[in-house]
Amino acid sequence: MVDETDDTGHGRQGALLALREVADAADRRQFGLAIDSFEQGDYDEIVSLAWRYQFDDDRSKFRRELRELQSHVSERILARLELNE
């Protein structure tokens, strides 16, 4: 079993760096509000979820937890939209 709290693994760090790289390269005009609404912990949680469920054939737990994260980030995006109006 993989210790998901162990951040020393090259694969996990590489996945986090790749995720950040994609976010940094995204079109800010189109996705800037969403990118700004993500916190470092959100990126960490995405990688943690993927790591935790990568070998689980039942994807329902992964989807459920990802939807929970999506809900939290969506609330931040909507709050930023309201501030910009």
C-alpha positions in Angstrom: 0.0 0.0 0.0 1.3 3.5 -0.9 1.5 6.1 1.8 -0.5 9.0 0.3 0.9 11.4 2.9 4.5 10.7 1.6 5.3 13.6 -0.8 8.8 12.4 -1.5 7.8 10.2 -4.3 9.0 11.4 -7.7 5.8 10.3 -9.4 3.5 12.2 -7.1 5.6 15.4 -7.2 5.9 15.1 -11.0 2.1 14.9 -11.3 1.7 17.9 -9.1 4.2 19.9 -11.1 2.6 18.8 -14.4 -0.8 19.9 -13.1 0.6 23.3 -12.1 2.3 23.7 -15.4 -0.9 23.1 -17.3 -2.8 25.6 -15.1 0.0 28.2 -15.7 -0.1 27.6 -19.5 -3.9 27.9 -19.7 -5.5 30.8 -21.6 -6.0 33.4 -18.8 -8.5 35.4 -20.8 -10.8 32.4 -20.9 -10.0 30.6 -17.7 -8.4 33.3 -15.5 -11.2 33.5 -13.0 -11.2 29.7 -12.5 -7.4 29.6 -12.3 -7.3 32.4 -9.7 -10.0 30.5 -7.7 -7.8 27.5 -7.2 -5.6 27.3 -4.2 -2.5 25.2 -3.8 -4.4 22.8 -1.6 -6.8 22.2 -4.4 -4.0 21.0 -6.7 -2.7 18.9 -4.0 -6.1 17.3 -3.4 -6.5 16.5 -7.1 -3.2 14.6 -7.2 -4.0 13.0 -3.9 -7.4 11.8 -5.2 -5.8 10.4 -8.3 -3.1 8.7 -6.3 -5.5 7.2 -3.8 -7.8 5.7 -6.4 -5.5 5.0 -9.3 -5.8 1.2 -8.9 -9.4 1.1 -7.7 -11.7 -0.4 -10.3 -14.7 1.2 -8.6 -14.4 4.8 -9.9 -17.5 6.0 -8.0 -15.5 7.0 -4.8 -13.0 9.0 -7.0 -15.9 10.8 -8.8 -17.7 11.5 -5.6 -14.7 13.1 -4.0 -13.8 15.0 -7.2 -17.3 16.4 -7.3 -17.0 17.6 -3.7 -13.8 19.4 -4.6 -15.5 20.8 -7.7 -18.3 22.1 -5.5 -15.9 24.0 -3.2 -13.9 25.5 -6.1 -17.2 26.5 -7.9 -18.3 28.4 -4.8 -15.1 30.4 -4.9 -15.5 31.1 -8.6 -19.0 32.3 -8.1 -17.9 34.5 -5.2 -15.2 36.0 -7.4 -17.7 36.6 -10.2 -20.0 38.5 -7.7 -17.0 40.6 -6.6 -16.2 41.5 -10.2 -19.7 42.8 -10.9 
